[in-house]
């Protein structure tokens, strides 16, 4: 527990400090986190970490996270066009290698690139929102996600009786999940009360629900594929916490959703 607390304080201070700073410093941190996250995914799926297919994945993640907005540039290809090219390249390796490279493995590497690249790209976009309030939106989403985690943990400890999904995550309970939703809504509502001109109450409640429900789903997804591969953590970068994917599994689902569902009112 001591190791977990120390790691959390150091990593949290670094992350939040660079988030406050913004610009290239924060964006650079997200790029590094995304590349490490993809590396963890590649290792977990038993792929060669620096083989040609994995390198295609790293490049695709880098492309999605290139600081086009910060540099006032238009990307030459939209993300959907670029991901189609990545798909073509990965699937073509099965032909070029005469099926020595398994198509199932290429499909996994493609999913990993979309999952991690898109997730971190939306995290970066949230900090760089055109309304100039990216710091508010980033902190609000992170606070809602963390409130959901804390609420689910303590509510589950105190009141948990009914297992939520025992075959995937045996410790999670229905009561804990509901507590997570309540805590996330409360935190999002507090942000609305602080800045009602930025965040209408209706949006705050919807964001709180999304942060809890989709965030918990992101955690379950991570648990599901770790169980398939028989591992406890996606990596060892953060002592006591695991890897990047272990810490950011909820973020990678929540940040894209609130943009796609137009829950951020700008």
C-alpha positions in Angstrom: 0.0 0.0 0.0 2.9 2.4 0.8 4.4 1.8 -2.6 1.0 2.3 -4.2 0.5 5.6 -2.4 4.0 6.9 -3.3 3.6 6.0 -6.9 0.2 7.6 -7.0 1.4 10.9 -5.6 4.5 11.1 -7.8 2.7 10.1 -11.0 -0.4 12.1 -10.2 1.7 15.2 -9.5 3.6 14.9 -12.7 0.5 14.3 -14.8 -1.6 17.1 -13.3 1.3 19.5 -13.3 1.9 19.0 -17.0 -1.8 19.1 -17.6 -1.9 22.6 -15.9 1.0 23.6 -18.1 -0.7 22.4 -21.3 0.8 22.9 -24.7 3.6 20.7 -26.0 4.7 19.5 -22.6 1.3 17.9 -21.8 0.8 16.7 -25.3 4.3 15.1 -25.3 3.4 13.2 -22.1 0.2 11.8 -23.7 2.3 10.7 -26.7 4.7 8.8 -24.4 1.8 7.3 -22.4 0.1 6.2 -25.6 3.2 4.5 -27.1 3.9 2.8 -23.8 0.3 1.7 -23.6 0.5 0.2 -27.1 3.7 -1.5 -26.2 1.9 -3.1 -23.2 -0.9 -4.2 -25.5 1.5 -5.7 -28.0 3.4 -7.6 -25.3 0.2 -8.8 -23.7 -1.2 -10.2 -27.0 2.1 -12.2 -27.5 3.2 -10.2 -30.6 6.8 -9.2 -31.3 7.1 -5.8 -29.7 9.2 -4.3 -32.5 8.3 -6.4 -35.5 7.0 -4.8 -38.6 3.3 -5.2 -37.7 3.8 -3.6 -34.3 5.8 -0.8 -35.8 2.9 0.0 -38.1 0.7 0.2 -35.0 3.2 2.6 -33.2 3.2 4.8 -36.3 -0.6 4.9 -36.5 -0.8 5.9 -32.8 1.8 8.6 -33.4 -0.2 9.9 -36.4 -3.4 10.1 -34.4 -1.5 12.0 -31.6 0.5 14.3 -33.8 0.0 17.9 -32.5 -1.7 19.2 -35.6 -3.8 21.7 -33.6 -0.9 23.0 -31.6 1.0 23.6 -34.8 -2.0 25.1 -36.6 -1.8 22.4 -39.3 -4.4 20.3 -41.1 -3.6 16.6 -41.1 -3.1 15.3 -44.6 -5.5 12.4 -43.9 -8.5 12.1 -41.6 -8.2 9.5 -38.8 -10.7 7.2 -40.5 -8.7 7.4 -43.8 -5.4 6.8 -42.0 -6.8 3.9 -40.0 -8.0 2.3 -43.2 -4.5 2.4 -44.6 -3.2 0.9 -41.3 -5.7 -1.9 -41.7 -4.6 -2.5 -45.3 -1.0 -2.6 -44.3 -1.6 -5.0 -41.4 -3.8 -7.4 -43.3 -1.3 -7.3 -46.2 1.4 -8.6 -44.0 -0.5 -11.9 -43.8 -0.2 -12.2 -47.6 3.4 -11.0 -47.8 4.4 -13.4 -45.1 2.5 -16.2 -46.8 0.3 -16.6 -43.7 3.3 -16.9 -41.3 1.8 -13.9 -39.7 -1.5 -14.8 -38.2 -4.5 -12.6 -39.4 -5.9 -12.9 -35.9 -2.8 -11.3 -34.5 -3.0 -8.5 -37.1 -6.6 -7.9 -36.1 -5.6 -7.6 -32.5 -2.8 -5.1 -33.3 -5.3 -3.0 -35.3 -7.8 -3.0 -32.5 -5.1 -2.0 -30.1 -4.1 1.0 -32.3 -7.7 2.2 -32.6 -8.4 1.7 -28.9 -5.3 3.4 -27.6 -4.6 5.9 -30.3 -8.2 7.2 -30.4 -8.5 7.3 -26.7 -5.4 9.3 -26.1 -6.2 11.6 -29.1 -9.5 12.5 -27.5 -7.7 13.1 -24.1 -5.4 15.5 -26.0 -8.3 17.2 -27.8 -10.1 17.8 -24.6 -7.2 19.9 -23.2 -7.1 21.8 -26.5 -10.8 22.6 -26.9 -11.6 25.6 -29.1 -13.5 27.3 -26.4 -10.3 27.8 -24.4 -11.6 26.0 -21.3 -9.8 22.7 -22.0 -8.3 22.6 -18.5 -11.8 22.8 -16.9 -13.1 20.0 -19.1 -10.1 17.8 -18.5 -10.2 18.2 -14.8 -14.0 17.7 -14.7 -13.8 14.4 -16.6 -10.9 13.1 -14.6 -12.6 14.0 -11.4 -15.8 12.3 -12.4 -13.9 9.1 -13.4 -11.9 9.1 -10.2 -15.1 9.8 -8.2 -16.7 6.8 -9.8 -13.7 4.6 -9.0 -13.7 5.8 -5.3 -17.4 5.6 -5.0 -17.5 2.1 -6.4 -14.7 0.9 -4.2 -16.1 2.2 -0.9 -19.7 1.5 -1.6 -18.8 -2.0 -2.7 -16.8 -2.6 0.5 -19.6 -1.4 2.8 -22.7 -2.5 1.0 -21.7 -4.9 -1.7 -23.5 -8.2 -1.8 -24.5 -9.0 -5.4 -21.6 -9.7 -7.8 -21.6 -7.5 -10.9 -19.7 -9.7 -13.3 -17.9 -12.5 -11.4 -16.5 -14.3 -14.4 -14.7 -11.1 -15.5 -14.0 -9.2 -12.2 -15.0 -11.2 -9.1 -14.6 -8.3 -6.7 -17.0 -5.8 -8.3 -20.5 -5.6 -7.1 -23.8 -4.2 -8.3 -24.0 -2.0 -5.2 -20.5 -0.7 -5.9 -21.3 0.1 -9.5 -24.4 2.1 -8.4 -22.3 3.9 -5.8 -19.8 4.8 -8.6 -22.6 6.3 -10.6 -23.8 8.4 -7.7 -20.4 9.7 -6.8 -19.6 10.6 -10.4 -22.8 12.5 -10.8 -22.2 14.4 -7.6 -18.8 15.5 -8.7 -20.0 16.5 -12.2 -22.8 18.5 -10.6 -20.3 20.3 -8.4 -18.4 21.4 -11.5 -21.7 22.7 -12.9 -22.4 24.6 -9.8 -18.9 26.2 -9.9 -19.2 27.2 -13.6 -22.9 27.0 -14.7 -22.1 29.2 -17.7 -19.8 26.5 -19.0 -21.6 23.3 -17.9 -25.4 23.2 -17.8 -26.8 20.9 -15.1 -28.3 18.5 -17.6 -25.0 18.0 -19.3 -23.3 17.5 -15.9 -25.7 14.7 -14.9 -25.3 13.0 -18.3 -21.5 13.3 -18.1 -21.5 11.9 -14.6 -23.5 8.9 -15.8 -21.3 8.4 -18.8 -18.1 8.7 -16.7 -19.3 6.0 -14.3 -21.0 3.6 -16.7 -18.6 3.7 -19.6 -15.7 4.1 -17.2 -16.6 1.0 -15.4 -17.1 -0.8 -18.7 -13.6 0.3 -19.7 -12.3 -1.3 -16.5 -14.2 -4.5 -17.2 -12.9 -4.6 -20.8 -9.4 -4.4 -19.4 -10.1 -7.1 -16.9 -11.6 -9.3 -19.6 -8.6 -9.4 -21.9 -6.1 -9.6 -19.0 -8.1 -12.7 -17.8 -7.9 -14.2 -21.3 -4.1 -13.8 -21.4 -3.7 -14.8 -17.8 -2.0 -11.7 -16.5 -2.6 -9.5 -13.5 -1.4 -6.2 -14.8 -0.8 -4.8 -18.3 2.7 -3.6 -17.3 5.0 -2.7 -14.5 5.8 0.9 -15.2 3.9 2.1 -12.1 4.8 0.1 -9.0 1.7 -0.9 -7.1 -0.6 0.2 -10.0 0.5 -1.8 -13.0 0.9 -0.3 -16.4 -0.4 2.6 -18.4 -3.4 0.7 -19.6 -4.3 -0.4 -16.0 -4.5 3.3 -15.0 -6.1 4.7 -18.1 -8.6 2.0 -19.1 -11.6 4.2 -18.0 -10.1 7.3 -19.6 -9.7 5.6 -23.0 -13.5 5.0 -23.1 -14.9 8.1 -21.4 -13.1 10.8 -23.2 -14.0 9.7 -26.7 -17.7 9.1 -25.7 -18.3 12.5 -24.3 -17.1 14.0 -27.5 -18.9 11.6 -29.8 -22.2 12.0 -27.8 -21.8 15.9 -27.8 -22.0 16.0 -24.0 -19.4 18.8 -23.8 -21.4 21.9 -24.6 -19.1 23.8 -26.9 
